[in-house]
Amino acid sequence: MHQKRSSTAGGWRTEGGDPALLDVYRSVPVDRKGPAWRRAAAFFGPGYLVAVGYMDPGNWATSLAGGSRFGYTLLAVALVSNIMAIILQSLCARLAIGSGRDLARACRDAFPRPVGFVLWFMAEIAIIATDIAEVIGTAIGLNLLFGIPLEIGVIITALDVFLILYLQKLGFRWVEALIIALVAVIAACFVVQIGLADPNWGEVIRGFAPTTEILTNPDMLYLALGILGATVMPHNLYLHSAIVQTRDYGTSLPEKREALKFATLDSTVALMFALLVNASILILAAATFHTSGRTEVAEIGEAHALLAPMLGAAIAPTLFAVALLCSGINSTVTATLAGQIVMEGFLRIRVAPWLRRLITRLLAIVPAALATAWYGESGTAQLLILSQVVLSLQLSFAVVPLVLFTADKSKMGALVAPAWLIALAGVIAVTIAALNMKMLWDFAFG
Protein backbone atom coordinates (compact mmCIF):
# COMPACT_ATOMS: atom_id res chain seq x y z
CA MET A 1 0.00 0.00 0.00
CA HIS A 2 1.38 3.37 -0.91
CA GLN A 3 0.66 6.51 0.94
CA LYS A 4 -1.99 8.86 -0.40
CA ARG A 5 -0.70 12.41 -0.39
CA SER A 6 -2.37 15.78 -0.50
CA SER A 7 -1.33 17.83 -3.53
CA THR A 8 -1.18 20.95 -1.34
CA ALA A 9 1.70 19.63 0.78
CA GLY A 10 4.44 19.27 -1.83
CA GLY A 11 7.39 21.15 -0.34
CA TRP A 12 9.45 18.04 0.42
CA ARG A 13 12.88 17.24 -0.99
CA THR A 14 11.92 13.66 -1.85
CA GLU A 15 8.59 11.97 -2.46
CA GLY A 16 7.15 8.46 -2.51
CA GLY A 17 7.70 5.36 -0.44
CA ASP A 18 5.70 3.39 2.06
CA PRO A 19 4.65 4.72 5.48
CA ALA A 20 6.03 3.33 8.74
CA LEU A 21 4.18 0.43 10.36
CA LEU A 22 2.80 -0.52 6.97
CA ASP A 23 1.03 -3.61 8.31
CA VAL A 24 -1.28 -1.44 10.47
CA TYR A 25 -1.38 1.73 8.31
CA ARG A 26 -5.00 2.96 7.95
CA SER A 27 -6.14 -0.33 9.51
CA VAL A 28 -8.56 1.21 12.06
CA PRO A 29 -11.81 2.22 10.29
CA VAL A 30 -13.48 5.57 10.92
CA ASP A 31 -17.27 5.65 10.48
CA ARG A 32 -17.58 8.83 8.44
CA LYS A 33 -21.38 8.66 8.23
CA GLY A 34 -22.07 7.96 11.90
CA PRO A 35 -22.46 10.42 14.79
CA ALA A 36 -19.50 12.58 15.82
CA TRP A 37 -18.94 10.68 19.07
CA ARG A 38 -18.38 7.45 17.13
CA ARG A 39 -15.86 9.14 14.87
CA ALA A 40 -14.12 10.57 17.94
CA ALA A 41 -14.07 7.11 19.56
CA ALA A 42 -12.20 5.75 16.53
CA PHE A 43 -9.29 8.05 17.43
CA PHE A 44 -9.26 6.95 21.09
CA GLY A 45 -6.03 5.05 21.80
CA PRO A 46 -2.83 6.53 20.34
CA GLY A 47 -2.73 9.23 23.04
CA TYR A 48 -2.45 6.56 25.72
CA LEU A 49 0.55 4.98 23.99
CA VAL A 50 2.15 8.43 24.16
CA ALA A 51 1.07 8.89 27.80
CA VAL A 52 2.98 5.75 28.77
CA GLY A 53 6.09 7.95 28.60
CA TYR A 54 4.94 9.56 31.85
CA MET A 55 4.88 6.27 33.67
CA ASP A 56 7.99 4.48 32.47
CA PRO A 57 10.45 3.25 35.14
CA GLY A 58 12.91 6.05 34.42
CA ASN A 59 10.24 8.51 35.48
CA TRP A 60 9.83 6.59 38.74
CA ALA A 61 13.51 7.04 39.59
CA THR A 62 13.55 10.78 38.92
CA SER A 63 10.23 11.39 40.64
CA LEU A 64 11.17 9.31 43.71
CA ALA A 65 14.48 11.15 43.99
CA GLY A 66 12.84 14.55 43.42
CA GLY A 67 9.99 13.95 45.88
CA SER A 68 12.14 12.51 48.66
CA ARG A 69 14.80 15.20 48.36
CA PHE A 70 12.82 18.36 47.57
CA GLY A 71 9.29 17.52 48.67
CA TYR A 72 6.52 18.83 46.44
CA THR A 73 8.64 21.54 44.76
CA LEU A 74 9.24 19.67 41.50
CA LEU A 75 5.51 19.16 40.89
CA ALA A 76 5.76 22.44 38.98
CA VAL A 77 8.20 20.77 36.60
CA ALA A 78 5.78 17.88 36.05
CA LEU A 79 3.00 20.37 35.23
CA VAL A 80 5.12 22.47 32.86
CA SER A 81 6.42 19.30 31.19
CA ASN A 82 2.83 18.17 30.72
CA ILE A 83 1.87 21.42 29.01
CA MET A 84 4.92 21.15 26.76
CA ALA A 85 3.99 17.56 25.90
CA ILE A 86 0.40 18.49 24.99
CA ILE A 87 1.59 21.20 22.59
CA LEU A 88 4.31 19.09 20.98
CA GLN A 89 2.10 16.01 20.58
CA SER A 90 -0.58 18.15 18.92
CA LEU A 91 2.07 19.19 16.40
CA CYS A 92 2.92 15.51 15.81
CA ALA A 93 -0.70 14.76 14.95
CA ARG A 94 -0.76 17.83 12.70
CA LEU A 95 2.40 16.74 10.87
CA ALA A 96 1.05 13.23 10.34
CA ILE A 97 -2.38 14.27 9.08
CA GLY A 98 -1.27 17.36 7.15
CA SER A 99 1.73 15.87 5.34
CA GLY A 100 1.05 12.14 5.52
CA ARG A 101 4.46 11.62 7.11
CA ASP A 102 5.74 10.56 10.49
CA LEU A 103 8.51 12.72 11.96
CA ALA A 104 11.33 10.32 11.01
CA ARG A 105 10.27 10.15 7.39
CA ALA A 106 9.69 13.92 7.30
CA CYS A 107 13.30 14.46 8.43
CA ARG A 108 14.54 12.10 5.70
CA ASP A 109 12.43 13.84 3.06
CA ALA A 110 13.37 17.39 4.11
CA PHE A 111 17.05 17.36 5.08
CA PRO A 112 20.27 16.39 3.27
CA ARG A 113 21.39 12.83 3.94
CA PRO A 114 24.20 13.72 6.42
CA VAL A 115 21.77 15.77 8.55
CA GLY A 116 19.24 12.97 8.44
CA PHE A 117 21.89 10.49 9.54
CA VAL A 118 22.82 12.63 12.56
CA LEU A 119 19.15 12.98 13.53
CA TRP A 120 18.68 9.21 13.14
CA PHE A 121 21.70 8.55 15.36
CA MET A 122 20.36 10.90 18.04
CA ALA A 123 16.92 9.26 17.85
CA GLU A 124 18.50 5.83 18.31
CA ILE A 125 20.41 7.06 21.38
CA ALA A 126 17.13 8.33 22.83
CA ILE A 127 15.42 4.98 22.20
CA ILE A 128 18.31 3.06 23.77
CA ALA A 129 18.17 5.37 26.82
CA THR A 130 14.43 4.74 27.04
CA ASP A 131 14.91 1.01 26.75
CA ILE A 132 17.60 0.97 29.45
CA ALA A 133 15.07 2.47 31.86
CA GLU A 134 12.46 -0.09 30.87
CA VAL A 135 14.84 -3.05 31.14
CA ILE A 136 15.92 -2.02 34.63
CA GLY A 137 12.42 -1.11 35.81
CA THR A 138 10.88 -4.36 34.60
CA ALA A 139 13.74 -6.35 36.16
CA ILE A 140 13.26 -4.55 39.49
CA GLY A 141 9.51 -5.19 39.31
CA LEU A 142 10.13 -8.92 38.74
CA ASN A 143 12.61 -8.91 41.63
CA LEU A 144 10.23 -7.18 44.05
CA LEU A 145 7.22 -9.35 43.18
CA PHE A 146 8.80 -12.76 42.59
CA GLY A 147 12.31 -12.54 44.02
CA ILE A 148 13.96 -13.03 40.61
CA PRO A 149 17.59 -11.75 40.72
CA LEU A 150 18.10 -8.50 38.83
CA GLU A 151 20.64 -10.02 36.43
CA ILE A 152 18.17 -12.74 35.37
CA GLY A 153 15.28 -10.26 35.27
CA VAL A 154 17.22 -8.10 32.81
CA ILE A 155 17.55 -11.07 30.46
CA ILE A 156 13.87 -12.08 30.88
CA THR A 157 12.78 -8.64 29.65
CA ALA A 158 13.96 -9.57 26.14
CA LEU A 159 11.14 -12.14 25.94
CA ASP A 160 8.39 -9.50 25.81
CA VAL A 161 8.97 -9.36 22.05
CA PHE A 162 6.64 -12.37 21.72
CA LEU A 163 3.81 -10.53 23.50
CA ILE A 164 4.12 -7.58 21.13
CA LEU A 165 4.26 -9.78 18.04
CA TYR A 166 1.15 -11.64 19.13
CA LEU A 167 -0.82 -8.45 19.76
CA GLN A 168 0.23 -6.88 16.46
CA LYS A 169 -1.07 -9.95 14.62
CA LEU A 170 -4.44 -9.54 16.35
CA GLY A 171 -4.65 -5.89 15.29
CA PHE A 172 -3.46 -2.48 16.47
CA ARG A 173 -6.55 -1.98 18.64
CA TRP A 174 -5.38 -4.94 20.77
CA VAL A 175 -2.04 -3.21 21.37
CA GLU A 176 -3.91 -0.10 22.48
CA ALA A 177 -6.25 -2.16 24.69
CA LEU A 178 -3.28 -3.71 26.53
CA ILE A 179 -1.73 -0.29 27.11
CA ILE A 180 -4.97 1.26 28.40
CA ALA A 181 -5.66 -1.71 30.70
CA LEU A 182 -2.18 -1.54 32.23
CA VAL A 183 -2.45 2.26 32.63
CA ALA A 184 -5.70 1.70 34.55
CA VAL A 185 -3.96 -0.80 36.85
CA ILE A 186 -1.11 1.66 37.50
CA ALA A 187 -3.58 4.44 38.29
CA ALA A 188 -5.59 2.23 40.68
CA CYS A 189 -2.41 1.21 42.52
CA PHE A 190 -1.42 4.84 43.07
CA VAL A 191 -4.90 5.94 44.15
CA VAL A 192 -4.68 3.45 47.03
CA GLN A 193 -1.10 4.38 47.91
CA ILE A 194 -1.81 8.13 47.92
CA GLY A 195 -4.80 7.48 50.16
CA LEU A 196 -2.55 5.61 52.59
CA ALA A 197 0.15 8.32 52.46
CA ASP A 198 -2.39 11.10 53.21
CA PRO A 199 -0.32 14.01 51.84
CA ASN A 200 -0.70 17.65 52.86
CA TRP A 201 -2.92 18.79 50.00
CA GLY A 202 -2.19 22.46 50.63
CA GLU A 203 1.51 21.81 50.06
CA VAL A 204 0.69 19.68 47.04
CA ILE A 205 -1.21 22.57 45.42
CA ARG A 206 1.61 25.01 46.24
CA GLY A 207 4.07 22.56 44.69
CA PHE A 208 2.50 23.13 41.27
CA ALA A 209 3.58 26.81 41.39
CA PRO A 210 7.04 27.28 39.79
CA THR A 211 9.95 28.62 41.87
CA THR A 212 13.28 30.15 40.78
CA GLU A 213 15.11 27.71 43.05
CA ILE A 214 14.65 25.03 40.38
CA LEU A 215 16.98 27.03 38.11
CA THR A 216 19.46 28.21 40.74
CA ASN A 217 19.98 24.87 42.51
CA PRO A 218 22.11 22.62 40.22
CA ASP A 219 20.97 19.40 41.98
CA MET A 220 17.33 20.42 41.63
CA LEU A 221 17.86 21.40 37.98
CA TYR A 222 19.45 18.00 37.26
CA LEU A 223 16.41 16.19 38.64
CA ALA A 224 14.08 18.69 36.95
CA LEU A 225 15.68 17.91 33.58
CA GLY A 226 15.35 14.23 34.40
CA ILE A 227 11.60 14.72 34.95
CA LEU A 228 11.40 16.76 31.73
CA GLY A 229 13.26 14.04 29.82
CA ALA A 230 11.02 11.36 31.34
CA THR A 231 7.89 13.27 30.33
CA VAL A 232 8.49 14.97 26.98
CA MET A 233 10.27 11.97 25.48
CA PRO A 234 11.90 12.20 22.02
CA HIS A 235 10.71 8.76 20.92
CA ASN A 236 7.11 9.77 21.66
CA LEU A 237 7.28 12.44 18.96
CA TYR A 238 8.26 9.86 16.36
CA LEU A 239 5.76 7.36 17.75
CA HIS A 240 2.70 9.62 17.80
CA SER A 241 3.27 10.97 14.30
CA ALA A 242 3.14 7.40 12.95
CA ILE A 243 0.40 5.72 15.01
CA VAL A 244 -2.09 8.53 14.27
CA GLN A 245 -1.93 7.19 10.72
CA THR A 246 -3.33 3.83 11.79
CA ARG A 247 -6.74 5.55 11.45
CA ASP A 248 -8.44 5.49 8.06
CA TYR A 249 -9.64 9.09 8.29
CA GLY A 250 -9.94 9.87 4.56
CA THR A 251 -8.11 12.23 2.22
CA SER A 252 -10.32 15.33 1.86
CA LEU A 253 -9.45 18.51 3.75
CA PRO A 254 -12.63 18.46 5.95
CA GLU A 255 -11.89 14.83 6.90
CA LYS A 256 -8.32 15.72 7.76
CA ARG A 257 -9.39 18.73 9.86
CA GLU A 258 -11.78 16.54 11.83
CA ALA A 259 -9.11 13.85 12.24
CA LEU A 260 -6.69 16.46 13.60
CA LYS A 261 -9.32 17.68 16.06
CA PHE A 262 -10.08 14.20 17.40
CA ALA A 263 -6.43 13.08 17.45
CA THR A 264 -5.46 16.20 19.43
CA LEU A 265 -8.35 15.65 21.84
CA ASP A 266 -7.25 12.04 22.36
CA SER A 267 -3.65 12.94 23.18
CA THR A 268 -4.61 15.92 25.38
CA VAL A 269 -7.03 13.90 27.54
CA ALA A 270 -4.55 11.02 27.80
CA LEU A 271 -1.71 13.32 28.82
CA MET A 272 -3.82 15.08 31.45
CA PHE A 273 -4.71 11.69 32.90
CA ALA A 274 -1.05 10.70 32.81
CA LEU A 275 -0.10 13.87 34.71
CA LEU A 276 -2.17 12.62 37.63
CA VAL A 277 -0.26 9.32 37.66
CA ASN A 278 3.07 11.03 37.06
CA ALA A 279 2.49 13.51 39.90
CA SER A 280 1.32 10.69 42.17
CA ILE A 281 4.79 9.11 42.16
CA LEU A 282 6.35 12.38 43.31
CA ILE A 283 3.56 13.08 45.82
CA LEU A 284 3.95 9.59 47.31
CA ALA A 285 7.71 10.10 47.71
CA ALA A 286 7.27 13.58 49.22
CA ALA A 287 4.49 12.57 51.63
CA THR A 288 6.16 9.34 52.72
CA PHE A 289 9.92 9.97 52.63
CA HIS A 290 10.59 13.73 52.57
CA THR A 291 8.26 14.55 55.46
CA SER A 292 9.91 11.88 57.62
CA GLY A 293 13.44 13.06 56.88
CA ARG A 294 14.35 10.29 54.42
CA THR A 295 15.59 12.71 51.76
CA GLU A 296 18.03 10.43 49.96
CA VAL A 297 15.62 7.75 48.72
CA ALA A 298 16.29 7.26 45.00
CA GLU A 299 16.43 3.48 44.58
CA ILE A 300 13.14 1.89 43.62
CA GLY A 301 13.93 -1.16 45.77
CA GLU A 302 14.61 1.00 48.81
CA ALA A 303 11.34 2.88 48.32
CA HIS A 304 9.52 -0.45 48.06
CA ALA A 305 11.07 -1.72 51.31
CA LEU A 306 10.20 1.46 53.23
CA LEU A 307 6.56 1.76 52.14
CA ALA A 308 5.09 -0.93 54.41
CA PRO A 309 6.64 0.28 57.71
CA MET A 310 6.12 3.97 56.88
CA LEU A 311 2.54 3.69 55.60
CA GLY A 312 1.55 0.96 58.05
CA ALA A 313 -0.02 -1.21 55.36
CA ALA A 314 1.44 -4.45 54.04
CA ILE A 315 -0.33 -4.06 50.69
CA ALA A 316 1.45 -0.78 49.82
CA PRO A 317 4.75 -2.31 48.59
CA THR A 318 2.88 -4.95 46.58
CA LEU A 319 0.82 -2.28 44.82
CA PHE A 320 4.03 -0.32 44.19
CA ALA A 321 5.71 -3.36 42.59
CA VAL A 322 2.64 -4.26 40.49
CA ALA A 323 2.44 -0.70 39.14
CA LEU A 324 6.18 -0.74 38.37
CA LEU A 325 5.95 -4.02 36.46
CA CYS A 326 2.93 -2.76 34.50
CA SER A 327 4.79 0.44 33.60
CA GLY A 328 7.78 -1.56 32.41
CA ILE A 329 5.67 -3.83 30.18
CA ASN A 330 3.77 -0.83 28.83
CA SER A 331 6.90 1.08 27.97
CA THR A 332 8.48 -1.82 26.11
CA VAL A 333 5.59 -1.84 23.64
CA THR A 334 5.91 1.85 22.80
CA ALA A 335 9.71 1.74 22.58
CA THR A 336 9.51 -1.19 20.18
CA LEU A 337 7.11 0.66 17.90
CA ALA A 338 9.18 3.86 18.08
CA GLY A 339 12.34 1.95 17.19
CA GLN A 340 10.65 0.41 14.19
CA ILE A 341 9.32 3.81 13.06
CA VAL A 342 12.72 5.50 13.40
CA MET A 343 14.57 2.77 11.49
CA GLU A 344 12.01 2.61 8.68
CA GLY A 345 11.56 6.37 8.47
CA PHE A 346 15.18 7.51 8.46
CA LEU A 347 16.90 4.57 6.75
CA ARG A 348 14.12 2.96 4.69
CA ILE A 349 15.19 -0.31 6.30
CA ARG A 350 12.24 -2.58 6.96
CA VAL A 351 13.13 -5.47 9.26
CA ALA A 352 10.96 -7.98 11.08
CA PRO A 353 9.58 -6.45 14.31
CA TRP A 354 11.07 -9.24 16.43
CA LEU A 355 14.54 -8.57 14.98
CA ARG A 356 14.25 -4.82 15.54
CA ARG A 357 13.10 -5.52 19.10
CA LEU A 358 16.03 -7.81 19.86
CA ILE A 359 18.54 -5.32 18.42
CA THR A 360 17.14 -2.52 20.58
CA ARG A 361 16.95 -4.73 23.64
CA LEU A 362 20.51 -6.03 23.30
CA LEU A 363 21.80 -2.45 23.11
CA ALA A 364 19.94 -1.70 26.36
CA ILE A 365 20.57 -5.00 28.14
CA VAL A 366 24.38 -4.73 28.01
CA PRO A 367 24.72 -1.50 30.08
CA ALA A 368 21.79 -2.50 32.30
CA ALA A 369 23.28 -5.92 33.02
CA LEU A 370 26.73 -4.44 33.71
CA ALA A 371 25.24 -1.88 36.11
CA THR A 372 23.16 -4.43 38.01
CA ALA A 373 26.05 -6.90 38.24
CA TRP A 374 28.66 -4.32 39.27
CA TYR A 375 26.77 -1.81 41.40
CA GLY A 376 23.57 -3.58 42.44
CA GLU A 377 20.47 -1.47 43.04
CA SER A 378 22.37 1.77 43.69
CA GLY A 379 23.89 1.51 40.21
CA THR A 380 20.54 0.90 38.61
CA ALA A 381 19.09 4.00 40.27
CA GLN A 382 21.94 6.16 38.96
CA LEU A 383 21.61 4.65 35.49
CA LEU A 384 17.84 5.25 35.50
CA ILE A 385 18.20 8.94 36.32
CA LEU A 386 21.09 9.36 33.86
CA SER A 387 19.02 7.74 31.09
CA GLN A 388 16.29 10.34 31.60
CA VAL A 389 18.77 13.23 31.48
CA VAL A 390 20.16 11.78 28.23
CA LEU A 391 16.59 11.80 26.89
CA SER A 392 16.24 15.46 27.80
CA LEU A 393 19.50 16.27 26.00
CA GLN A 394 18.17 14.51 22.87
CA LEU A 395 14.86 16.41 22.86
CA SER A 396 15.98 19.37 20.77
CA PHE A 397 17.01 17.10 17.89
CA ALA A 398 13.37 16.00 17.56
CA VAL A 399 11.54 19.16 18.66
CA VAL A 400 13.27 21.65 16.34
CA PRO A 401 12.52 19.72 13.10
CA LEU A 402 8.93 19.16 14.26
CA VAL A 403 8.39 22.90 14.78
CA LEU A 404 10.07 23.78 11.47
CA PHE A 405 7.95 21.33 9.47
CA THR A 406 4.58 22.25 10.96
CA ALA A 407 5.29 25.98 10.46
CA ASP A 408 6.05 25.52 6.73
CA LYS A 409 2.98 26.05 4.54
CA SER A 410 4.67 24.48 1.50
CA LYS A 411 5.01 21.24 3.48
CA MET A 412 1.74 21.32 5.43
CA GLY A 413 -0.66 22.97 2.99
CA ALA A 414 -3.94 24.07 4.57
CA LEU A 415 -3.09 22.33 7.86
CA VAL A 416 -0.03 24.49 8.55
CA ALA A 417 0.11 25.34 12.27
CA PRO A 418 -1.26 28.76 13.27
CA ALA A 419 1.26 31.43 14.27
CA TRP A 420 0.33 31.37 17.98
CA LEU A 421 0.92 27.62 18.17
CA ILE A 422 4.29 27.86 16.45
CA ALA A 423 5.26 30.71 18.78
CA LEU A 424 4.45 28.54 21.83
CA ALA A 425 6.31 25.57 20.36
CA GLY A 426 9.28 27.82 19.56
CA VAL A 427 9.43 29.01 23.16
CA ILE A 428 9.35 25.37 24.30
CA ALA A 429 12.18 24.44 21.91
CA VAL A 430 14.34 27.36 23.07
CA THR A 431 13.58 26.65 26.75
CA ILE A 432 14.57 22.99 26.43
CA ALA A 433 17.80 23.90 24.65
CA ALA A 434 18.66 26.62 27.21
CA LEU A 435 18.03 24.34 30.20
CA ASN A 436 20.17 21.64 28.65
CA MET A 437 23.00 24.09 28.01
CA LYS A 438 22.81 25.32 31.62
CA MET A 439 22.95 21.80 32.95
CA LEU A 440 25.96 20.94 30.80
CA TRP A 441 27.66 24.16 31.97
CA ASP A 442 26.97 23.30 35.62
CA PHE A 443 28.22 19.77 35.06
CA ALA A 444 31.47 20.96 33.40
CA PHE A 445 32.30 23.96 35.60
CA GLY A 446 30.08 23.68 38.69
N, C-alpha and C positions, 0 to 999 in steps of 0.2 A: 504494500500500500504506500503510495506516495502522498506527501503532504499537500493539501490544497492551500493555495496562498492567495491572499488578497492582492489585487493589482495595484492598490494604493500604497502598499508598503514595499517599495522596490529599491530602497536605498542601501542594499547590502552588496558587499564586495563579490560574494559568490552566491549562487542559487542552487536549488535542487538537493536531492538526497532524502533519505528516510528520517523520520523523527526518532527521538530516543524512546525506549520502551515500546518498540514497534508492536510487540505481541498484545499490548493492552491499549494502544493508541485508539482513541474514539470508541472504546469498547463499552462504555457506560451510556446507555440511551437516555436522551432527554425528551420528555413528552411535550412537544412544542404546541400541541393543541389543547392540552389539559390546563387546569387552573394554575395560577402562579405559584402556589405553595408546593405543588408537585414538581414543577420545574426547579424551584429552589432546593427541594429535597434531593434532587439528582446531583446537586453540587456539594451536598453534605458529605464530608469525608477527608478530602485532601488537607484541609486546615488542621485536622487532628494529627496527621502524619507530621506536619510542620511543628505542631505544638509539643510533640514528643521531645524536641530539642530543649524544652524547659525542664524536663524531668529526667534527663539522662544522668548516669552516675557521676559524671564530672561536675554537674551542677550541684549534686549532693555535697561533694567535697568542699566546693567553694562556699556554698551556703552554710554548711555546718561550721566551717572555719570563721566565716564572717559573722554569723549569729553568736557563736560562743565568745568570740573576741571583742566584738564591737556592739553587741546587743542588737537593737532594732534599727540602727543607723543606716545600714546598707539596704534596707527595704526600698529606700528612694532609688537606688541603682536598679533594683528589680523592676520598679515601676517605669523608670525612664527607658530601660532596655525593652520593656514590653511595648511602649509607645513606638520606639524605633522599629521594632519587629513588625508591628502592624502596618506601618507606612511602607517598609521595604517589601514585605510580602505582598502588599497590594500592587506594588510595581512589578513584582514577579508575575502575578496573574495578568496584569496589563500587557507585559512583554509577550507572554505566551499567546494570549488571545488576539492581540493586535498584530503581531508579526508571524505567528505560527511557529515560533522558535522557543526552545528552552534557552537558558542563559549560556550554557556551555556552547551550544551550536551558534548562538548569536555572536559570541566572542570569536569563534572560528570564522564566521562569515563576514565579520566586520574588520578584524585586525590582520596585519601581516603575520605570516606564519611564525616568526621568532617571538612576537608578542603573545600570540596564542599559546605557544609552547610554554612560555614563562607562566602565564595564567593557569594553564593546565597543571604545571608542576606545583604551583601554590595551592590549587584546589585539591590535589592529591595529598599534600602535606596536611591540609585541614581535615580531610577524611580519615587519614591515618591517626591524627590526634584525637578525632572523635571516637574512632574505633578502639584506641587504647583505653579511653575512659570506659567504654562499654565492656570491653574484655575484663578489665579489673573489677568493675562494679558487679557484673554478673558473677564472676568468680567469688567475690566477697559475699554476695547474696547466697550462693550455693554453700559456702563455708558456714555462714551464720545459721542457715536453715537445716542443713544436712550434715554438717561437720566435714565436708569434703575439703582436703587441703587446697590452699590457694593455687599451688603449682598445677595440680590436676584440674582444678576448676577452670584455669586459664585455657587449658587444652580442650576441655569439654565445650567451651563456648564456640569452637569452630564447627560443632555439629549442628548449630541452629540453621545452617544453610539448607538442610533438608526440610525444615519447617517452612521456610520462605518459598522454596521451590514448589512444595505441595500447595500452598495457598495461591501462588501465582497461577498454577494450573487450574484451580477452581474458579479464578476470576479476581479482578482487582478489588471488587467490593468485599471479598473475603479477607483480603489483606487489611483493608480499612476497618472491617468489623473486629478483627483481632486487636488492632491498635486501640480502637475506642473502648473495647471491653477491658483491656489492661489499664487504660487511663482511668476508667471508672473505679477499678480496684485500688489503684494508687490513691485516688482522691478519697475513697472511703476509709482507707487506712489512716490517712492524715487527719481526716475529720475526727476520728476517735482519739488519735494521739494529741491533737490540739486541745480537745475537750479535757483530756487528762492533765495536760500541762497547765491549763488555766492561765494564759498570759494576761499581762496588764494591757487591756485593750486601748487605753489612753496613750500608752507609750507606743503601741503598735501603730496607731493612727499618726502620731508625731513622727514615727520612723519613715513614713512615706514622704515627708517634706525634706527636700535636698539640703545639705549643709556643705559649707566650703571646706570643712575638715577632710572630706573625701578626697579633695584635690591636694591638700597641703600635707597630709599624712601619707608617706610613701607606702607603708604597709597596708593601709586602708585602700589606697589607689590600686595596689597589686591585686587585692582580693576583689575590688570593684571591677577591674578589667577582667578578672576571671569570671565574675558573674555575667558581665556583658558578653564575653566570649561563649559562655555556656547558654546564653539566651538567644542573642542574634547570631546564629551559627552560619558560617559561610556555606556549608553543604545544603542547608535548608533553602537557600536562594536558588541553587541549581535544581534541587528536588521539586520545589513548588512549581517552578516554571515548566516542568515537564509533566507532573502528575495532573495538573489542571487540564491538560490535553487528553486525558483519558475520557473526558466527557464529549459526547457527540453533539455539540451545541449548534452546529450549522455554520454556514459561511457568509450569510448576509450581515450587513452592518448592524441592523436592529438586534439580530440574534447574538451577535458578538457583544454588543453593549449590555444586553441582559445577562449574558454569561459572565461578563466582567463584574456586574453588580452582585450576582449571586456568589461568585467565587470569592470576592472581597468580603462579603458578609460571612461566608463560611470560615475564612481564615481569621477574621476579626473576633468572632464569637469564640472560636477555639483558642485563640491566644489569650483572650480575657479569662477564660476558664483556666488555662494553664498558669496564668499569673497567680491565681489563688493557690494552686498546688505548689508552684515555685516559691511563693512567699511563705507557705506553710513550713517548708523545710527550715528556712531561716528563723521563722517565729518559734518553731519547736526548739531549735538550738539556743536562741536567746532566752526563752522562758525557762528552759530546763537547765542549761549549763552556765550561761552568762550571769544570770541572777544569783546563782549559788557559788559564784567565784571560780568556776571551772572554765577559764577563758582560753585554754590552749587545746580544746578538743577539736581535732581536724580529721582524725582517722574514723572512718565509718564503723569499723569494728569496735573502737573505744566508745563511740556514741551508743552503739547497740548494747554494749555491756552495762552502760551507766543508766539506761532508760528505766529498767525495772526498779532498781533501788531508789532512783530519784523521783519517779512518778508514782511509785507504790502500786504498780499493776504489772503482773507477770505477762500479760498479753501485749504490752507496749513494744518490747523488742521483737516479738514475732511479727507484729504488724509492720514494723520498720523494715525487717528483712524481706517480708513478702513484697512490700512496695518497691524495695530496691531491686529485687529479682525481676519484677514486672517491668520496671523502667529499663533494666538492662536488655531484656528480650525485645521490648518495644524499639529501643534505639538501634538494635542490630538490623531490624527490618529497614528502617529509614536510611541508615548508612549504606546498606547494600544497594538500595535503589539509587542513592545519590552517586555512589561509585560507578555504577553502570551508566548513569546519565552522563557523568563527566567524561568517562572513557569514550563512549560513543559520540558525544557531542564534540569534544575537542579533537579526537584522533581518528574518528570514523572507524574505530575498531569495534567490531561487534563480537563479543565472546559469550560463551554460555554463562548464564547467571551464577551457576555453582562455581565455575572457574574464577570469575571475577571476585566472588565472595571469598574464596580460599586465598586468592592473592592478597586482597585487602586484609584479611584476618591474619595471615602469616606476617605481614609487615607490622601489625599491631601486637601480635602475640610475642614476638621476640623481645622487644623492650619491656613488655608487661611481665613476661616470665622471668627475665633477668632481674627486674626490680623486686618481684615477690620472693625470688630465691635468695637475693643478696641482702635486701633490707627488711623483708617482712612487711608488716602492715604499714609501718611508718614510711617506707619507701613508696608504697602504693599511693598513700595520701599525697605525698609530694608530687608524684608523677601525675595524679589526677588533676591537681590544681595547675601544674605546669602545662598540661595538655589544653586546659581551658584558656590559659593566657596565650598559648600558641594560636588557638582559634581566633582570639581577639586580634592578634597581629596579622592574621590572614584576611580579616574582614574587608579591608579596603580594596583588596585585589578582586573581590566579587562585587562590592557595593558601587565602586566608581563606574565600572562598565554598565551596570544595571541602570544607574541614573542617566548616564550618557545616552544609552539606547532609547529609553522611554521618553527622553526629552527631544528626540530627533524626529521631526514630522516625516522626513523622507523614509524613515525606517518603520514608523508606527502608523502612518496614514491618519485616518480620522480618530484613532484611539490614542494619539499622542497625549502624554500626561499634561494636565493643566499647569500653568506657571506656578501657582501656589504650592502644588504638590512637589514639583521639582525643587522649589526653593527649600521646602522642609527637608526633602531627601538630601539636598546639597549640604544643608547645615549638619545633618546626621553624618554624612560622609566626612566632612571636615572635622567634626567633633571626635569621631572614632580615630581618625589619623592623628589628631593633636594629642589625644590621651595616650595613644600608643607611643608617640615620640617622647612624651614626658616620662612614660614608664621606662623606656629604653635609656633615657638620659639619667634618670634616678638610679637605674641598675648599673650603668657604667661609671657614674661619677658620685653617686650618693652613698 
